[in-house]
Amino acid sequence: MLKQIIKRDQTSMIFKKEKIVLAIFKAANAVGGSDFATAEKLADKVVRIAEQRYSDGVADVEGIQDIVEKVLIEAGRWCKVMQTETRLLARYSETDQMGIIHHSNYAVWFEAGRLDFLRKAGIPNTNIEEQGIMLPLYEMNCKFKSPARSEDEIMVITSLKKMSHVRLCFLYQVINVTNYKLLATGETMHAWTDTTLKPCNVAKMVPDIYSILHEIVMKG
């Protein structure tokens, strides 16, 4: 098990896998990716290789960097699909009796990420509704990994998982910006409807909107 890292100035520090996750995540951001879950998996691989190389539990920073680079090269650019990053500040009013952000707020954060995604895709939700198309939510799920607290800076990473002529599904990752800890993951499923909430074929009613979103999904 890795215990210490020897820095370039020969001082030592306690090994923390979270720092490797952060380094990999930042490297992904530099090339347009934001897949935190994959960053964690790749960091696990780095740790396994490092533990085999440094059986005494003491590694040097250059060696760790070399392992990280090789793992990233082998993995390639894993995140080509469009993803957006929406930053929020967790508010005191959103906490519960335990002093953590109440779970109901994650649905609000998902919505903020979804609206930001559509806006950055060039089709703001207001424009969609102006054309008589609605996106009602019919299913949502959320897995909580770690609690958020008041004044934590939050980042919601949003992507479009899949879509058809009648429905679409968004993916979310909620991350603490300070320590890049994964707080939650989730999905929301939506139906394409008209203003009376009757299901419609979006490819026929608004082909321009369908074309934009379909291209985003295909690039993934």
N, C-alpha and C positions, 0 to 999 in steps of 0.2 A: 504494500500500500504506500502510495506517495505521501510523504509527510512534509518535506521542505523543498524549496526552490532556491538555488543559488543565483543571485543576480549578477549583473556584469561587474559591479563594484565589489563583488565577493561577499556582500552581506546576504543574509538568508531571510526568507519569509515563509510563513506557513502556507502550504499548498491549498488552494481552493479551486475546486472544479468550476465554480461559478465564473471565475475570471476567464477560463477557456471558453465557456459558453458565450460570454460577452464578446470575446475576441472574434469568434466564429460568426456570431450574429452581426457584428459590425462589418465583417468582411462581406457577408451576404448583402447587407445594405448598400455597400459600395458598388455592387453590380446589379442592384435593383431587386434584391430578394429580401424577404422579411419573415422567413419561416423559423420561428423560435423553437418549435418542437423538433425540427430537423437539426437545428444547431445543438440542442441538448443531446441528441442521438450521436452526432458526430463527435461531440466532446467526450462522450462515454467511450467511443472508439479510441480517441487520443489517449485517454487515461489508461485503457487496457494495454495499448502499445507501450506507453511510458512505464507502466509497472513491470512489464517484461524486460524493458531495457535497463531500468534503474531498480534492481532488486533490493538495494539497500534503503530505498525510500527517499533518496536525495537526488534531485534532478537539477540540471543547469538550465537557465532560461533559454539559451540558444538551442539546446536539444529539444525542448518542448516546442519552440517555435518551428523547428524543422519538422517535427511530427505533425503539427497542425497544418503546415503547408502541404505536406504529402497527402494527408487525409482529405484536404479540400480539393486538391488536384484530382484525386481518385473519384471524389464525389461529383466533381464538376459543378456547374451552376444549376442548383436544384430548383430554383424558384423563378421561372420565366413568366408566370402568369402575373397579370396586373394585381398589385396589392396597394392599399392605401394605409397611411398611418395617421390616426386622429388622436390628438393629445387633449387630455382633460385633467382637471384638478379635482380630486375627491374632496367633497365638502363635508363639513361637520354635520350639517343637517341630514346627510345621507347615512350616518352611522346608526347602529342599533344599541341596545343596552350593553352589549359585549364590547362596544367601542370599535367595532369593525364596520365596514360598509355593508349595508343590508343587501341581501341577494337580489331584491327587486330592482335595484339600480342598474344591474348588469343588462337588463332588457333595454333600459334607456341608453346605456352606453353602446349597445349593439346598434340601436337606431341611429345614434350620432355617427357611428362608423359607416353604416349603410348609406345614409344621406350624403356623407362626404365622398364615398366611393362613386355614387351616381353623379355627383357634381363634377368630380375630377375626370370622370369618363366622358363628360360633355353633355350629359343628359340629366340635369337636376330634376329632382322629384316633382317640383312645381311645374316644370315643362311637361313632364309625363302626364300629370293630372289635367293640365290645360288642354291636352288632346283627348280627354275623356277616358283615360286609362288609370286604373287603381291597382295597388299592390297590397291587398290585405294579407295579414299574417295568418297562416292556418296551423303552423307548428313551430315550436322553438324548443331547443334543449341547451343546457349549459352544464359544464363540469367545472367545479370549483377546485382549484389547486392550492391556493394560498390566499389569506385574507388581505384586503386593502384597508387602509386607515385614512382618517381625515388628513388632508393636505398632501397625500401621496400624489405624485404626478403620474398619470395613467396614459398608456398608449393603447389604442384599439387598432389592431391590424385586421383589415377587412379584405376578403377576396370573394370572387364569384365562383362557386363550386361547380354548378351545372345549371342549365336552363333548357326549356322547351318552348313550344308555341303557347303553352298554357300555364307554366309555372317556372319558378327559379329558386335557387338555394344559395344563401350567403354563408361564408365561414368567418369566424372571429377568433382572434387571440388577444387576450387582455394582459398587458405587461406593466409592471412597475418600472418606470423609466430610470429611477435612481440605481437600482441594483439588477435590472433586467430579469427580474423573477417573474415566471409565468403565473398569473393569478387565476385565469380561467380560459376555457375554450368553449365555443358554442356554434350553433347553426340556427338560422331562421329560414323557414320555407314560406314562400309567398305565391299567391295565385294572380294571374293576369285577369282582371275583370273590367267591365264597364262601370259607369257611375251607379248603376243599380246593383252592383256586386254580382252580376251575371258573368260567368266565365267566358272569356273571349280568346280568339286567336290573334296574338299580338303581331305575328308575322304579316297578317293580312291588314290589320287595322292601322298599325304604325310600323311599317317595314324598316324605316330608318333607325328607330330605336332598337328593334330586334337585331338588325345588322350589326350595330355597334357592340351590343352585349354578346352576341354570338361569336363575333371575332375575338373578343376578350377570352371567352371560354375556350375557343379553339387554340389559342396561343398557349394555353396551359397544358 
